[in-house]
Amino acid sequence: MELRHLQHFIAVAEELNFTRAADRVHIVQSALSASVRTLEAELQTPLLVRSTRQVQLTPAGSIFLKRAREALQVIESGRESVADIAGLRRGSLRVGSVHTLPAFMNLSSLIAQYHATNPGIGVRLRQDDTEGLIEALRGGRIDLAFLPLVDPPDGIVARVVACEDLVLVTPKDHQLAHRRGIVWEDLADVPFVDFEVGWGTRPLIDGGFAQMGLARRTEFEVTDLETMVELVSKGLGVALLPETIAASRQSVISVTEVAGPEICWEFVVAYVRGEGIHPVSNAAAAFLELLTFFKELEQAADMRA
């Protein structure tokens, strides 16, 4: 049974005349008759009583006419809903992020701007660690995720929001505090406070030490940034953090540049690949366009400065 069969039957049932019904649906009368016969064969019952002078509905035809109209109404409503979503008149956007966002990532302002532009789109936020966000993307539970990500897994597209150098954070009275020319070799025997394996910047730092053939002492592992900073401030170890995150906490810790080799912490927005490199959701695509627009404005402002 096809949609056109229902449309053709309704036309005949309402006109009670094959010639007028054929004109109404813009097909020849023989094709209209064949379409109705196909529908009757599918239902295994006659829907119309035909004579040389008139057409009448059978009892089954009267009942089916009501259901056919209801079916077309549902389909039309579905079309309108799809059009609303495609046109961003309504729908939802599900955004995930790691628990601690960098200072340059003002997600609340972006969402406010997005809502002002697309008031019909509801926004839902979810916080998780990097692994949890990737699984949520793959499972279709979120549309976009803001997270630090070194190597995107298969099927996941990652656009860089910002790239920052890592700096050394230490207690204010530490021997490495404010020392110039620190290299990674200087950190090999220093106790570290770091995130648990797989969290935050941990994969990037572990990869950096491994790439340089160095071992390090990770004596304390945490799952949140503020605990890490507090442990560092109490003299329990040092840490490597992105520059803007470290700079905002200089009241309790010391921040020192590492001379090299530099390792860039990439903060990205990730999504499941749809057509080409675009996200599956139109709502997500509109959010990415807004993010790109604000990023370009910031770059232009930096150039003017």
Solvent accessible surface area in square Angstrom, and as a share of the most:
residue,aa,sasa,rsa
1,M,104,0.46
2,E,89,0.40
3,L,52,0.26
4,R,116,0.42
5,H,11,0.05
6,L,15,0.08
7,Q,73,0.32
8,H,17,0.08
9,F,0,0.00
10,I,12,0.06
11,A,1,0.01
12,V,0,0.00
13,A,7,0.05
14,E,75,0.34
15,E,47,0.21
16,L,80,0.40
17,N,46,0.24
18,F,20,0.08
19,T,76,0.44
20,R,127,0.47
21,A,0,0.00
22,A,4,0.03
23,D,100,0.52
24,R,105,0.38
25,V,36,0.21
26,H,161,0.72
27,I,54,0.28
28,V,101,0.58
29,Q,86,0.38
30,S,82,0.53
31,A,45,0.35
32,L,0,0.00
33,S,21,0.13
34,A,43,0.33
35,S,5,0.03
36,V,0,0.00
37,R,132,0.48
38,T,67,0.39
39,L,0,0.00
40,E,19,0.09
41,A,73,0.57
42,E,98,0.44
43,L,57,0.29
44,Q,164,0.73
45,T,48,0.28
46,P,81,0.51
47,L,1,0.01
48,L,5,0.03
49,V,81,0.47
50,R,99,0.36
51,S,67,0.43
52,T,146,0.85
53,R,229,0.84
54,Q,103,0.46
55,V,11,0.07
56,Q,91,0.40
57,L,48,0.24
58,T,16,0.09
59,P,114,0.72
60,A,38,0.30
61,G,0,0.00
62,S,58,0.37
63,I,121,0.61
64,F,35,0.14
65,L,17,0.08
66,K,122,0.52
67,R,135,0.49
68,A,2,0.01
69,R,97,0.35
70,E,66,0.29
71,A,37,0.29
72,L,43,0.21
73,Q,124,0.55
74,V,106,0.61
75,I,65,0.33
76,E,82,0.37
77,S,60,0.39
78,G,34,0.33
79,R,133,0.48
80,E,101,0.45
81,S,29,0.19
82,V,101,0.58
83,A,46,0.36
84,D,32,0.17
85,I,92,0.47
86,A,56,0.43
87,G,43,0.41
88,L,40,0.20
89,R,143,0.52
90,R,113,0.41
91,G,32,0.31
92,S,44,0.29
93,L,0,0.00
94,R,78,0.29
95,V,1,0.00
96,G,0,0.00
97,S,6,0.04
98,V,17,0.10
99,H,99,0.44
100,T,49,0.29
101,L,49,0.24
102,P,2,0.01
103,A,71,0.55
104,F,64,0.27
105,M,12,0.05
106,N,85,0.44
107,L,14,0.07
108,S,82,0.53
109,S,52,0.34
110,L,14,0.07
111,I,28,0.14
112,A,62,0.48
113,Q,84,0.37
114,Y,1,0.00
115,H,96,0.43
116,A,79,0.61
117,T,98,0.57
118,N,16,0.08
119,P,97,0.61
120,G,33,0.31
121,I,3,0.02
122,G,36,0.35
123,V,43,0.25
124,R,145,0.53
125,L,111,0.55
126,R,85,0.31
127,Q,104,0.46
128,D,34,0.18
129,D,29,0.15
130,T,19,0.11
131,E,129,0.58
132,G,17,0.17
133,L,0,0.00
134,I,15,0.08
135,E,86,0.38
136,A,0,0.00
137,L,3,0.01
138,R,127,0.46
139,G,48,0.46
140,G,40,0.38
141,R,121,0.44
142,I,7,0.03
143,D,21,0.11
144,L,0,0.00
145,A,0,0.00
146,F,0,0.00
147,L,0,0.00
148,P,13,0.08
149,L,20,0.10
150,V,81,0.47
151,D,114,0.59
152,P,61,0.39
153,P,39,0.25
154,D,135,0.70
155,G,43,0.41
156,I,8,0.04
157,V,20,0.12
158,A,29,0.23
159,R,79,0.29
160,V,65,0.37
161,V,20,0.12
162,A,26,0.20
163,C,66,0.40
164,E,23,0.10
165,D,56,0.29
166,L,11,0.05
167,V,5,0.03
168,L,0,0.00
169,V,0,0.00
170,T,0,0.00
171,P,8,0.05
172,K,113,0.48
173,D,134,0.70
174,H,45,0.20
175,Q,148,0.66
176,L,5,0.03
177,A,17,0.13
178,H,136,0.61
179,R,110,0.40
180,R,224,0.82
181,G,53,0.51
182,I,0,0.00
183,V,53,0.30
184,W,5,0.02
185,E,96,0.43
186,D,47,0.24
187,L,0,0.00
188,A,20,0.16
189,D,112,0.58
190,V,14,0.08
191,P,38,0.24
192,F,0,0.00
193,V,0,0.00
194,D,3,0.02
195,F,21,0.09
196,E,69,0.31
197,V,110,0.63
198,G,37,0.35
199,W,63,0.22
200,G,27,0.26
201,T,6,0.04
202,R,19,0.07
203,P,58,0.36
204,L,25,0.13
205,I,1,0.00
206,D,48,0.25
207,G,36,0.35
208,G,2,0.02
209,F,5,0.02
210,A,75,0.58
211,Q,158,0.70
212,M,48,0.22
213,G,69,0.66
214,L,41,0.20
215,A,82,0.64
216,R,39,0.14
217,R,109,0.40
218,T,39,0.22
219,E,90,0.41
220,F,71,0.30
221,E,90,0.40
222,V,13,0.07
223,T,59,0.34
224,D,59,0.31
225,L,5,0.03
226,E,96,0.43
227,T,52,0.30
228,M,2,0.01
229,V,6,0.04
230,E,94,0.42
231,L,37,0.18
232,V,0,0.00
233,S,41,0.26
234,K,134,0.57
235,G,46,0.44
236,L,69,0.34
237,G,4,0.04
238,V,0,0.00
239,A,1,0.01
240,L,3,0.01
241,L,1,0.01
242,P,1,0.01
243,E,82,0.37
244,T,43,0.25
245,I,12,0.06
246,A,0,0.00
247,A,47,0.36
248,S,74,0.48
249,R,51,0.19
250,Q,91,0.41
251,S,98,0.63
252,V,77,0.44
253,I,0,0.00
254,S,4,0.02
255,V,30,0.18
256,T,9,0.05
257,E,132,0.59
258,V,18,0.10
259,A,65,0.51
260,G,13,0.13
261,P,71,0.45
262,E,124,0.56
263,I,26,0.13
264,C,45,0.27
265,W,11,0.04
266,E,66,0.29
267,F,0,0.00
268,V,2,0.01
269,V,1,0.00
270,A,0,0.00
271,Y,1,0.00
272,V,53,0.30
273,R,115,0.42
274,G,26,0.25
275,E,157,0.70
276,G,52,0.50
277,I,102,0.52
278,H,104,0.47
279,P,12,0.08
280,V,112,0.65
281,S,30,0.19
282,N,74,0.38
283,A,7,0.06
284,A,1,0.01
285,A,30,0.23
286,A,19,0.15
287,F,0,0.00
288,L,4,0.02
289,E,123,0.55
290,L,31,0.15
291,L,18,0.09
292,T,57,0.33
293,F,108,0.45
294,F,60,0.25
295,K,65,0.28
296,E,100,0.45
297,L,88,0.44
298,E,104,0.47
299,Q,93,0.41
300,A,37,0.29
301,A,44,0.34
302,D,105,0.54
303,M,168,0.75
304,R,187,0.68
305,A,123,0.95
